[in-house]
Amino acid sequence: MVFKIGILISGNGSNMLNIINACQTNFLSSEVKLVISSNTKAQGIKKARRKKINTLTIEEKKFHTKNHFEEEILKSLIKHDVNLLCLAGYMKILSKEFLKKWKYDILNIHPSLLPAFKGIDAPKQALDLGVKFSGCTVHYVNEDVDCGKIIDQRFVKIDKKESLTSLKKKILKEEHKLYINVIGKLEKEV
Ligand code: GRF
């Protein structure tokens, strides 16, 4: 199946850019229809615009309630005909109400080998505990944060003198491969 992808971001957008590039170079058959940022300062928005992708910034603080904020996201996704939602560094939690209303799959990428190190600062959690391997996971999004069914993972080895910066960089490199491979796999399966 060829997806019409919507991507939610809040920051740098390197995974987002990688998905856009994969679509534009035909590594993937799908198309990125819309990128929505929850944050006006997100670098990712500029990157998406340079790639001629429709972008929107929808900030929660502009709405009276989280529900209104998410209604606006939902409306925009529907308007752009999106049928696969990818979270890529989206720093907000989608509410149960949103998940009920959204009829298609939602994917997220997380910088650890889930179920280890859920939540924020996953690479730091891994370093602090002294694990020897970490990595990244793409999973379906459900009501419980970082708990949805795992689709695929890639691992990295943590060296003796690994710094947080070098670990994050290593993981991000694997994330870029993982996310587009998962979408490619879903294109073939669905
Ligand atoms: C990634 O590490 C991803 O796993 C996490 O947020 C980070 C986003 O990075 N969810 P980027 O914005 O895609 O560069």
Residues whose N, C-alpha, C, O or C-beta is under 5 A from the ligand:
A	BS01	GRF	G11 N12 G13 S14 N15 M16 A88 G89 I109 H110 P111
